[in-house]
Structure formats: structure tokens, C-alpha cells
Amino acid sequence: MLVSESTGRRYVGQTDSLARRLGEHNNAAHSLTKYTTRHLGPWRLVHAESVATRSEAMGREKWLKSGAGRQWLDETIGRASPPQAD
């Protein structure tokens, strides 16, 4: 999970290269249609998990974006953004 240091918004995604992906999110040349470019950064990593397969990663990402997943993130990591920002 990434959090915008300027707005407090959070972003949940999955990747096979965390360092590369974080750099892409913080790159101003990133497409303006992307969530992390439309919403100001810089973005910082606040939570990461490792799983064995991409399928598992996609399932975990989907769950973290669900109501139960957002609640778990709030309880585990703390409230990263105002409710309307999620």
C-alpha cells in the first residue's frame, strides 16, 4: 500500500518489482489517466506483502480493496486517508 504524502490518499496494487513500481508512481511523466498521477504524491510505501504467485497477489489486492480489506488496513496500519479519499 502506498500513501500520498501530500494528500493522505492511499493506493493498493500488486507488482513483481516493488522498487520499479514505486518509482513509476512517483514519476511525473507517468500517464495522467493513472490514479497515482491524478492524485498528487509523492507516494511512500507503508505496507507490502509477498506471495508465491501472481494469482495470489491479484486475489490479495482485490480483497484489500474490498470493505473488509480496507477495514483490516485501517486497523492494522492505521487510517491513511480520509474516508472520501478511498
C-alpha positions as CSV (number, residue, x, y, z in Angstrom):
1,M,0.0,0.0,0.0
2,L,1.2,3.4,-0.9
3,V,0.2,6.7,0.8
4,S,0.4,10.1,-0.8
5,E,2.5,12.4,1.5
6,S,0.7,15.4,0.2
7,T,-3.0,14.3,0.3
8,G,-3.1,11.2,2.5
9,R,-4.8,9.2,-0.2
10,R,-3.8,5.5,-0.3
11,Y,-3.2,3.2,-3.2
12,V,-3.3,-0.6,-3.2
13,G,-1.7,-2.6,-6.1
14,Q,0.5,-5.5,-7.0
15,T,3.7,-5.8,-8.9
16,D,6.7,-8.1,-9.4
17,S,9.2,-5.2,-8.8
18,L,8.3,-3.0,-5.9
19,A,11.2,-0.6,-6.3
20,R,10.5,-0.1,-10.0
21,R,6.7,0.4,-9.4
22,L,7.2,2.9,-6.7
23,G,9.5,4.9,-9.0
24,E,6.8,4.8,-11.7
25,H,4.2,6.1,-9.3
26,N,6.4,9.0,-8.3
27,N,7.5,9.8,-11.9
28,A,5.8,13.0,-13.2
29,A,5.9,11.6,-16.7
30,H,3.5,8.8,-15.7
31,S,0.2,8.8,-17.5
32,L,-2.3,11.4,-16.3
33,T,-5.1,8.8,-16.5
34,K,-3.4,6.8,-13.7
35,Y,-4.7,7.2,-10.1
36,T,-1.3,8.0,-8.6
37,T,-0.6,10.7,-11.1
38,R,-4.1,12.3,-11.0
39,H,-3.7,12.4,-7.2
40,L,-0.6,14.2,-6.0
41,G,2.3,12.5,-4.4
42,P,5.0,11.9,-3.5
43,W,3.9,8.3,-2.7
44,R,5.6,6.3,0.0
45,L,5.4,2.6,0.8
46,V,3.6,1.9,4.1
47,H,2.8,-1.8,3.7
48,A,4.0,-4.7,1.5
49,E,3.3,-8.4,1.3
50,S,5.0,-11.2,-0.6
51,V,3.1,-14.1,-2.1
52,A,4.1,-17.1,-4.2
53,T,2.1,-16.5,-7.4
54,R,0.6,-13.6,-9.4
55,S,-2.8,-15.1,-9.0
56,E,-2.4,-15.0,-5.2
57,A,-1.3,-11.3,-5.5
58,M,-4.3,-10.4,-7.6
59,G,-6.6,-12.1,-5.1
60,R,-5.0,-10.3,-2.2
61,E,-5.1,-6.9,-4.0
62,K,-8.9,-7.5,-4.7
63,W,-9.5,-8.3,-1.0
64,L,-7.5,-5.3,0.2
65,K,-9.7,-3.1,-2.0
66,S,-12.9,-4.6,-0.5
67,G,-14.7,-3.2,2.5
68,A,-13.2,-5.9,4.7
69,G,-9.8,-5.3,3.3
70,R,-9.9,-1.5,3.8
71,Q,-11.1,-2.1,7.4
72,W,-8.2,-4.5,8.0
73,L,-5.8,-1.9,6.6
74,D,-7.3,0.8,8.9
75,E,-7.0,-1.5,12.0
76,T,-3.5,-2.9,11.1
77,I,-1.7,0.1,9.6
78,G,-3.9,2.9,10.7
79,R,-6.1,5.4,8.8
80,A,-4.0,6.6,5.9
81,S,-6.6,8.8,4.3
82,P,-9.9,10.5,4.9
83,P,-12.9,8.2,4.1
84,Q,-13.9,10.0,1.0
85,A,-10.4,9.5,-0.5
86,D,-10.7,5.8,-0.6
